[in-house]
């Protein structure tokens, strides 16, 4: 037997997952994505971050989550050139 394997087997005997339940918060987990933002937008949230002590990525997430929760829609009016 390789070193450590016997300890692993002994530890497994101490755990019983037969009544385990799925994590109810799994749907709340965050997913990493790549997004391109204007430098001014990033600077805005970084300034808010310094004022609030909350990481700027978290502030962006909170802001977008609030928009989604309120079902806010953008009013986009493209000007003809």
C-alpha angles and dihedrals in degrees: 000000000000117000111270097023095097090051090051091053092048090050092050089058089062096057126074115189096168091110095039119138129209116261106268090205096057091103089056094057116117124243120215114232138165116244131174115224131178114260090238090056092051091047090051093054092042089055090049087049092056091049096047103032090232119126111258094235089055090050091052090049092048092049094049092045089052090051091050093046090052091044090232117182128203118243100219117183112179112206116222112241 
